[in-house]
Amino acid sequence: MADDTTDQPSEHPASVMDWIKNVSEAAKERVVAVSSDELPNDVKEYIIAHPYQTSFYVASGVVFSYPALLSGPLLAAFGWTSVGPRAASIASAIQTASTPAHGFFATM
């Protein structure tokens, strides 16, 4: 006898996605709300002594939190579109007639 529950959508993925969205929004509000007056003196001294490392830490945090900010424009710059490689682009130059039908490049 077939299991009747397999035809019904699960409630778990939506609730997990809602939870992730709520947590990330709360974290974003806390990060944006930090003023330099609230930072400990050790942190302020580190930022002053290492401005480039600090900027890389901040950039890494932004890319980790919001990867689409970088991946979308970067892929578009190299010629990938939502429907495949754009004509006369780096992506189309990489693609050749010998690309296998279900290979890595074809599924990217």
C-alpha positions as CSV (number, residue, x, y, z in Angstrom):
1,M,0.0,0.0,0.0
2,A,1.3,3.4,-1.0
3,D,2.1,6.0,1.7
4,D,-0.4,8.9,1.4
5,T,1.9,11.4,3.1
6,T,4.5,11.5,0.2
7,D,2.0,13.5,-2.0
8,Q,1.6,16.3,0.5
9,P,4.1,19.1,0.7
10,S,6.2,19.2,3.9
11,E,5.8,22.2,6.3
12,H,9.4,22.0,7.5
13,P,11.3,23.7,4.6
14,A,9.1,26.8,4.7
15,S,9.4,27.1,8.5
16,V,13.1,26.6,8.4
17,M,13.4,29.3,5.7
18,D,11.3,31.7,7.7
19,W,13.5,31.0,10.7
20,I,16.7,31.7,8.7
21,K,15.2,34.9,7.3
22,N,14.1,36.1,10.7
23,V,17.5,35.3,12.3
24,S,19.4,37.0,9.4
25,E,17.3,40.1,9.6
26,A,17.8,40.4,13.3
27,A,21.6,39.9,12.9
28,K,21.7,42.6,10.1
29,E,19.9,45.0,12.4
30,R,22.3,44.4,15.2
31,V,25.4,44.7,13.0
32,V,24.2,47.9,11.3
33,A,23.2,49.4,14.7
34,V,26.8,49.2,16.1
35,S,28.4,52.6,16.5
36,S,32.1,53.2,16.9
37,D,31.4,54.6,20.4
38,E,30.2,51.1,21.5
39,L,33.4,49.3,20.4
40,P,36.0,48.4,23.0
41,N,39.3,50.3,22.9
42,D,41.2,47.2,21.9
43,V,39.1,46.9,18.8
44,K,39.4,50.6,17.9
45,E,43.2,50.3,18.2
46,Y,43.2,47.2,16.0
47,I,41.1,49.0,13.3
48,I,43.5,52.0,13.3
49,A,46.6,49.8,13.2
50,H,45.3,47.4,10.6
51,P,42.8,49.2,8.3
52,Y,43.3,46.9,5.3
53,Q,42.8,43.7,7.3
54,T,39.7,45.2,8.9
55,S,38.3,46.1,5.5
56,F,38.9,42.5,4.3
57,Y,37.2,41.1,7.4
58,V,34.1,43.4,6.7
59,A,34.1,42.5,3.0
60,S,34.3,38.7,3.9
61,G,31.4,39.1,6.3
62,V,29.3,40.8,3.7
63,V,30.1,38.2,1.0
64,F,29.4,35.4,3.4
65,S,26.1,36.9,4.5
66,Y,24.9,38.1,1.1
67,P,26.8,36.0,-1.6
68,A,24.5,37.1,-4.4
69,L,25.9,40.7,-4.1
70,L,29.1,39.4,-5.7
71,S,28.3,36.2,-7.5
72,G,25.5,37.6,-9.8
73,P,27.5,40.5,-11.2
74,L,30.7,38.5,-11.4
75,L,29.0,35.7,-13.4
76,A,27.4,38.3,-15.6
77,A,30.7,40.0,-16.2
78,F,32.2,36.7,-17.5
79,G,29.2,36.1,-19.8
80,W,26.8,33.8,-17.9
81,T,23.2,34.6,-18.1
82,S,20.1,33.0,-16.7
83,V,19.6,31.1,-20.0
84,G,23.2,30.2,-20.6
85,P,26.4,31.7,-22.0
86,R,26.0,35.1,-23.7
87,A,27.3,35.3,-27.3
88,A,30.8,36.7,-27.8
89,S,31.7,36.4,-24.1
90,I,34.4,34.6,-22.1
91,A,31.8,32.0,-21.2
92,S,31.0,31.3,-24.9
93,A,34.7,31.2,-25.7
94,I,35.2,28.5,-23.1
95,Q,32.3,26.4,-24.4
96,T,33.3,24.3,-27.4
97,A,31.6,21.8,-29.6
98,S,33.3,19.0,-27.6
99,T,31.5,20.0,-24.4
100,P,29.7,16.9,-23.1
101,A,25.9,17.2,-22.9
102,H,25.7,16.6,-19.1
103,G,29.2,17.7,-18.2
104,F,30.2,20.4,-15.7
105,F,30.1,23.3,-18.1
106,A,26.7,22.3,-19.5
107,T,25.1,22.1,-16.1
108,M,26.6,25.3,-14.7
